[in-house]
Amino acid sequence: MRTRKLAAFAAVLAPLALAAPAAHASDVPTLPLPAAAAAPPAYATFTFIPPKVAPIQVIIGATYIGGKLISPGVNVATPGTSLPPMTWTLPLS
């Protein structure tokens, strides 16, 4: 008996619940569209600036084992370097 009452109650309220938002839809004010803004750029530009590298110098002393010279010392040096900035232009779409 209780399920019949719930079914009848749901059958009456369902159309009302669905019609309520439609009845108030005309009450919503419409907002004016914003003025046309400047067109967005058609391309995106990315720039990468590589880091600068200072001169590097490595000095390894001579190696002696048991009083004998096994390896003479090594002195290695590299000059500093830098690369120019890199730029990519990609389409947005």
C-alpha positions as CSV (number, residue, x, y, z in Angstrom):
1,M,0.0,0.0,0.0
2,R,2.8,2.4,0.9
3,T,4.6,1.8,-2.5
4,R,1.4,2.8,-4.3
5,K,1.2,6.1,-2.5
6,L,4.9,6.8,-3.2
7,A,4.4,6.0,-6.8
8,A,1.4,8.2,-7.1
9,F,3.2,11.0,-5.2
10,A,6.2,10.7,-7.5
11,A,3.9,10.7,-10.6
12,V,2.3,14.0,-9.5
13,L,5.5,15.8,-8.4
14,A,7.8,14.7,-11.3
15,P,6.1,16.8,-14.0
16,L,6.0,19.8,-11.6
17,A,9.7,19.4,-10.8
18,L,10.6,19.3,-14.5
19,A,8.4,22.2,-15.4
20,A,9.6,24.5,-12.6
21,P,13.0,25.4,-14.2
22,A,11.4,26.0,-17.6
23,A,8.9,28.4,-16.0
24,H,11.6,30.5,-14.6
25,A,13.9,30.4,-17.6
26,S,12.4,33.6,-19.0
27,D,13.1,35.5,-15.7
28,V,16.9,35.2,-16.2
29,P,18.2,38.5,-17.5
30,T,20.4,38.3,-20.6
31,L,23.8,39.8,-20.4
32,P,25.1,42.0,-23.2
33,L,28.0,40.5,-25.2
34,P,31.4,42.1,-24.5
35,A,32.7,44.4,-27.2
36,A,34.8,42.7,-29.8
37,A,38.3,42.5,-28.4
38,A,41.5,42.6,-30.4
39,A,42.0,39.3,-32.3
40,P,44.3,37.0,-30.4
41,P,47.6,36.3,-32.1
42,A,47.6,33.5,-34.6
43,Y,51.1,32.4,-33.5
44,A,52.8,31.8,-30.2
45,T,56.5,32.7,-29.8
46,F,58.7,30.9,-27.4
47,T,62.3,32.1,-26.6
48,F,64.9,30.1,-24.7
49,I,68.1,31.9,-23.5
50,P,70.8,29.3,-22.8
51,P,73.0,29.9,-19.8
52,K,76.5,31.1,-20.2
53,V,79.3,28.8,-19.2
54,A,82.5,30.2,-17.6
55,P,85.9,28.7,-18.4
56,I,86.6,25.4,-16.7
57,Q,90.0,24.2,-15.6
58,V,90.9,20.8,-14.1
59,I,94.3,20.1,-12.7
60,I,95.3,16.6,-11.6
61,G,98.6,16.2,-9.9
62,A,101.2,13.5,-10.7
63,T,100.5,10.0,-9.3
64,Y,103.4,8.2,-7.5
65,I,103.1,4.7,-6.2
66,G,106.0,3.2,-4.2
67,G,108.2,6.2,-5.1
68,K,107.7,5.6,-8.8
69,L,106.0,8.1,-11.1
70,I,103.0,6.3,-12.6
71,S,101.2,9.2,-14.3
72,P,102.3,12.7,-14.9
73,G,100.0,15.5,-14.0
74,V,97.2,16.6,-16.3
75,N,96.0,20.1,-16.9
76,V,92.8,20.4,-18.9
77,A,91.1,23.8,-19.6
78,T,88.1,24.8,-21.7
79,P,87.2,28.3,-22.8
80,G,83.9,29.8,-21.7
81,T,81.1,29.7,-24.2
82,S,77.6,31.0,-24.8
83,L,74.9,30.3,-27.4
84,P,72.6,32.9,-28.9
85,P,68.9,32.9,-27.8
86,M,66.7,30.4,-29.6
87,T,63.2,31.4,-30.7
88,W,60.4,29.2,-32.0
89,T,57.1,30.4,-33.5
90,L,54.3,27.9,-33.4
91,P,50.7,28.2,-34.8
92,L,48.0,28.3,-32.0
93,S,45.6,26.0,-33.8
